[in-house]
């Protein structure tokens, strides 16, 4: 269920969620999720990603993505369009099939041209330089992806132009990465296949792609205010790390690949304390960067607690409460630990049944942010994912027997004093409501995600 901390009644006043962007949709965040050994959402990153997609689609009327989330998202590539549509698509009215649950904001009219513009600035002269772009969908170690982005920035656009003219966009970029940037052939080929699958969906008119002229031209003061630099200093171990943090904040308008390249130079892998500080800074910066993207799209940001609650990254979310210095409010999403895991593996038919049975509550939550509606949805999800337990069945039978026994005692043994009847009656009543009490306790859950709602102008 979703709650707002510290101020009773604030949740209802804030209204619902019409547009939502998740940190985990970002291409770099997808790579981090794919590389984790285990998360609270389970061992399988694909199931975890499906859970995030499903919950986001349930919470908001419109799930928002950027073009790079799709063409450079390793989990979008691994799932593929057909499987993702089957697992997380939305049923259309009148039995018209499924549609993708997201809107894609793009720097070009279609996904293919958007991919090209990510690498080549259309205003750049042929003898200029390509953009520094780190392909997160490329299955190579992180340092190699950063180096490839740096090498790409040294290549002249005419090298790409002639390959694209001869082979098309996807083949042209793939050949350039292999021939000019020394990228390994097999991972590039797999990434190219992912591009082409999603581009085919776009050409067929199945993706909701909207041109976003403001791509890369967004303000970030409010976005960074949720995680102030002053609050981050104490999380770092080294003075060099704090210097790096301040530098990143001052240069936050640079391209993300440039910032990541700088941090790897300042805080290298072979120094454990420096490397740990670099990871903390990158998680912090990435959350702020994606929040700025979300706010520029008129969306709220949800960030899932995917690590150990004791890690720095999780503590950063745990301390997010109430209002941000730059305006806006934070909502804390509390869920039973097992619910998101099972949401990612729930059969399509079961998921659709939950949505159908709770359709009024879903609509009320999206429009008004009514916490009672979210509670109804949480009950529906719990009911769907929990299987009958033989012990539970025996307990229910025993509870019923206790209730009957209590009634008999009250009725027949009316000569007993009240103090003798009360404990048995109270015990029977408690036993009879044990299942409901357990559900109430589980619905309190633990922190599963935080939604940062921007200041409304």
N, C-alpha and C positions, 0 to 999 in steps of 0.2 A: 504494500500500500504506500501511498505518497503522503508525506507529512511536511509541514513547515515548522521549523524549530522556534521555540522561545516566545512566539507571539500568537496566542489563541485567536482564531478567526481570521488571521491574515491570509491564509490559503484561499478561502472563498473570495476574499476581496480582490485577489490578484487575477482572477479569471483563469480561463483554460489555456490550452496550448494549441495554436493553429499550425505552427511550423516548428520543426525540431531537427537539430543536427547533432549527431553523436561524435565525440572525439574519435571513437573507434572506426568511423567511416573514412577518416583521413588516410591517405595512402601510406604514410609513414607509420601511423598507429596500427594499420592492418599488418604491416611487417612486424612490428613489435609483438602483436598478438600471436601471429603465426610462429614466431621464434620462441615463445614461452613454452616451457616444459609442462606447466600446469597452471590453471587459473581457478578461481572459485566457480567459474562457469563450466569446468570440466577439463578433461585432458585433450579433447579434440578442438582445435581452434575454429574449425568450420562450424561445428555445432554451437560454439560460443558466439560466433558471428551471427548465425541464424537467430539465436536468442536475442541478441542486441537489435537486429533488424525487426523481429517480431514485436518486441516490447516497444521500440520506438514507433512502429506503425500503429500500435495500440494506443499509445499515449497521445499522439498528435494526428491532426487531420492530414498534414503533409509532411513527409520525411524529405529532407533536403540534402542533396549531395552536390559536390563540385565535379566537374568533368574528370579531374585527375583521380578522384575516388574510384572511378570505374576503369578508365584506361590504364591507370597505374596502381590499381589495388590488387595485391597478390591474392587476397581472399575472394574478391570478385572473379578473378581469373580461375582460381581453383574450384570454386563452386560452379562457375559457368552459368550462362543465361537460363538454360532450360531447368536446371536443378534449383537455382535460386527462385525462379518464378513458381515452381511447384511447392517449394518449402515456405516461402514468405510472401508470395503474391497475394493480391487482394481480389476477392471474388467480385465480379461485375454484376450489376442488377440484371435480372431477367435471364440468368444462366448464360451470360455472354462470355464466359471464360474468366481467365485471370489477367490481372495487369500488375506491372511492377509497382511496388509501394513507394516510389520515390520520384521526385522532380530533380533533374540534373541541370545545374546552372553552368553554362559553358562559355568559353571565351570565343567560340566560333559557332556558326549555324548548325554544325553537325559534329559528331564525335571524332570523325577522321581528321577534319581540319583542326579541331581542338588539339588533338595529339600533335599535329605538325606545328601548331603555334606554340605549344609548350616547349618545343626545342628550338624553333626558329621564329624570331620576331619578324612579322611580315614587313615591318618598316626598315629592317636592317639591310644594308647594302650587301651584294654578293661577296665582297671582299672584306666584310666586317667579321663578326664572330657569332657563333651559335650561343644559345643560352646555356648557362651552367645548370644542368638538370640531372638530379639523382633519381634513377629509375628504381623505385621501391619494389616494383613487381619483378625485378630481375633476381633470380635465385642464386645470388653469390653473397659472400660475407659482406657485412656492412662497410668495412674500410675500403673494399674493392668498389662498392657502389659509389662511395664518395669520390674515389680517385677517377672513376669513369666520368662522373659529372664534371670534374675539373678538366679532364682531357677533352671532353665534348666542347667545353668553352674555348678551347684553343683552335677548334676546327672552323674553317671559313664556310659560310652559308652556301657558296657555290658548289662545294663538295656534296652537300645534301641535295641541292636543287637538281643536279644532273642525275642523281640516283632516283629521286622521286619522279622526275620526268620520264625515266626509262622503266621503272618498276612499280611505281605507285608509292603511296605514303608509307604503309607498314613495311613493305619490303625495302624501300629506300632507307628508312631510319635503321632497320635491322642491319642492312649491309654496312651502313656508315659506322655503327657501333662496333661491328666486327673488324672492319678493314682500317678504320682510322683511330679507334679508341682501344683496340686490343681486347674487346669483350669476348668471352667464351661463346662459341657457336651454339651449343645445345641450350643453355639458359636463354639466350636471345631468341632462339627459335620458339621455345615454349612461350615466352612473353609475347612474341609476334602472333602466335595462335590465339592467345587471350585477347589481344587487340582486335583481331579479325572477327572473333565470335561476337563481341559486343558491338562492333561497327556494323555487322550484318543486322543485328537487332535494331539499330538506329535507322539503317537504310530501309528496313521493313516498316518503319513507323511505330515500333512497339515501345520506344523509349520517349519519355516526356522531357525533351531537351529544350531549354530556353536560353537564348543568348543573354549573357550578363556583361554589359559593357564596362561595369565597374570592377571586373576581375583584377585583383591586385591593387585596387585604389580604394582601400577602406581605412577608416580611422581605427585606432587601436587603444586609445587612452582608457576607455571604459573596459575593454577586454582585458587589459593588463592589470586593471585596478583590483580584480578579484584575487590576484596572487602578487601582492606588492613585493618588490625587490627586498625591502627591509625585513619582511617576514621570511624570505627565503635564505637570507644570510646565515641564520643559525643552523640550517640544514647541511651546510657545507663543511667539509673537514679542513680544507686548506685555504690559505690566504690567496694563492693563485686562483683557486676556484672562485673566490669572491670577486677577484678582479675580472675573471671571465664573465661572471654573472652580470656585473655592472656594464661591461663592454657590450654584451648581448642586448641588454635593455636599451642602451644608448643607440645601438645600431639595429634595432628591431625591424626597421623598414627594409633592410637588405633581403635578398632572396634567401630562402631557408637553406639551400645547399651551400651558399657562401658562409652562413653562420655556422653550419655544421663542420665545414672544412676548417674554419678558424678554430673552433673548439678542439678539433682533433690535433691541431698543431700545438695549441696551448696546453691541452690536457691529454697527453698521449695514452694509448692502451697499455704500454709497458710499465706505467707507474700506477699501482693499484689505487691509492688515495685520489690521485688526480683523475683517473678514469672513472672512479665512483662519483666524483663531483661533476664530471662532464655529463654523466647519465642523468643526474638529478637536474642539471640545468636544461638539458634537452627535453626531458619530460615536462618541466615547467614551461619552457618556451613554446613547445608544441601545443600544449593546452591553451595558452594565451593566443597563439597564432590562429588556431582553429576557432576559438571563441570569437576572434575578430572577424573571421570569415562568416561565421554563423550570424553575428549581429548585422553584418553588411547585407546579408540575405534576408533580413527581417525574421530570423529564426532564433529560438532559444537553444542553449547548448546543454547536452547531457553528457556526463563523464562517468563511466562505470568504475567501481572499485574492483580492479582485477587482480591485484596482488595481495600479499600478506598484509593485514591491517597494521602490522608493525613497521612496514617499509616507509621510507621517506615519501614516496609517491602517494601512498594511501593516507599517510598522516596529513599531507597537504589537503586532501579532500575532507578528512575528518575535521579539520579546523575551519572549514568553510561553513559559516553559519550566518544567518541574518543578512544584513545589507552590506553591499560592497562600497568602498569609499567613492567609487565613480557612479553610484546609483544602481538601482535594480535590487532584486532579492534572490536568495538562494532557497531552493526546495530540496529536501532530502528524501530520497526514495528508499523506503525501508521494505525489505522483502525477506521471506524465509530463505535461508541459504540454498536450499535445494531447488527453489522454484525456477530460477533462471536456467539452471542446468537442464531441468526437465523441459523447460519451454523450448530449448534448442533442439531437443530430440523428439518432441511431441509429434505424432503423426499428423499429417495435414488435415485429415478428417476431424480429428479431435480438436485441433486448433480452431477450425472453422465453426465447430459446434459451440465452443466457448464464446467466440465472437458473436454468433447468432443469438445465443441465449442471453447474452448480456449487452445486446446492441443498444438498448436505451441508456444503459449506464455508460457505455463507451462514448456515445454521442454527448451525454451530459457532461462527462469529464472533459472532453475535448473543447467544448464550448464554454463551460463555466468553471472548470477546476473544482467541482464539487467533491469533497473528500469522501462523502458517503457513496458516491458513484464509484470511486476508485476502490473502496472497500468491497463493494459488490463484485467488481471485476476480479479482485484478489481472491475472494471466496470461490468464484467460478473457476479460476485457474487452479487453485488448490484442489478443488473437487475433481478436476479433470486429470491431474497428474498423479494423485495418490490412489494406489490400488487397495482393494479390500484386504484386510489383515485378519487371518483366522483368530489371532489373539483378540483383536478388536471385536470380532463377532462374539466370542465367548464372553468378553467383558460386557458387551451390550446385553447379552442374555442374563448375566449375573446381576447387572444393574437393574434390569426389569424385575428380577426376582426380589431384589432388595426393596424396590419401591413397593411391590405388592405386599411383602412382608411388613413393611412399615405401616402401610394402610391397614392391614389386618390387626396389627398390634394396637394402633390408635382406636380402631373400631371395637375390638373384642375385649381388650384389656383396659377398659376405661377406669378400672379401679387403681391402676398404677399411677403414682404421682407424676406430675409434668416433668420434673427433673429426670425421671427415669426414661420417659418416652423421647424427650427432645434429642439426646445424642444419637439414638438410632435413626430417627426421622431425618435429622440433619445429615448423618452419614450416608443414608440412602439417596437423599437429594443430591449431595455432592458427587456420589458415585454415578448417578444417572446423568449428570451434566459434565462428566469428566472429558468426554470427547469434545464437547463444545469448548470447554475451558482450554484444552490442549490446542485447539484451532486458534483461539484468541491469542494465546501466548505466541504461537508460531507466526501469526499475522503481524505481530510487532517486529519480527525479523531482525535484521541487522542492516547497516548502511550498505546498500547495493549500488547507488549512483547518486550524483548531485546534479540538479538542474539549475543553471545560472540564468535567471530571467532578466533580460536587459531592461534598462530604464525606459519607460514609455514616454515618448515626447508628446 
